[in-house]
Amino acid sequence: MDVKVDPQQLLSQTMSQTPKKAAGRDSRKLKETAQQFEAIYIQQVFKEMRKTIPKGGLIERGNADDIYTQLQDAEAGKVMASKAE
């Protein structure tokens, strides 16, 4: 038995059955999730950019500096992601 399914028909049925109130709530949740993902992406970009900076200098960098830099990059990523629209 060969059953053929039309994807456009399935999509139209699904869209017609979606409650309008839930759709607004879902789009808000989707936007928040996308901003969180973008913040993580920006943090990773900063991390990779910092790898290109040569080590050394007058003051030796330690573990505390690395942790602080990671936290600073995470916060900068959150701020940048929330400003982008």
N, C-alpha and C positions, 0 to 999 in steps of 0.2 A: 504494500500500500504506500503510494507516494503522495505525501501531503505537501502542498506548496503554501508557504506563508508569505503574505505581502507585508513587508516591514512598514510601509507607509500607513497601512490600515491599522496595524498594531500601535504605531505611534499616535495616530489620531484618536484611537480608543483610549489610550492611556492618558492623553492630554485632556480629553473630555471628562474623565473620571476623577481628575485631581481636584480636590477642594481648593477654592480660591484662598481661604485664610491660611491654610497650610503651605500653599505655594509662596506666600509672602514671608512667612516664618522661615521656610527652607532657603529662600534666596538670601535672607539675612545671615543665616548660619553658613551658607556656602561662601558668602563674601568674607566672613570672619575666618573661615578655614583657609581660603585662598590667601588672605593677608598673612596668616601664620606661616603658610608654606613659603610665601615670598620672603618673609623675614628670615627664615632658615636659609633660603637660597642666597640672600644678600650676605648673611653671616659667613657662609661658605666662600663667597667671592672675596670677602675681606681676608679670610684666612689664607686663601691661595695667593692673594696679592702680597700679604705680609711675608710669605715664604721667599719672595723675590728680593727682599731687603737683605743686604749682607749682614752677617753677624759681626759683632765687635763694637768698638767704641770706647769711650772713657770709662763707662760704668758697665760692669758685667750684669747681664740680665739673668734673673732667676725664675724659679717656679711661680712665685707670687706675681711677678710681672706678666707671665704667660696667662695666668688665671684672670688677672685684671683685664688684660687685653681681650680675652675671650668674652668676658662679661660685657665689656664696653662695645664690642662688635655685635653681640646679641641685642643689646639695647638700641644701638644705631640701626640695626636691621628692622626692629619693630617699629621705630619711629619712621623710617623711610617707607616701609610697607604701608603704614597707616596713612601717609601723605599721598601716596600714588592712587590715582583713581582713573 
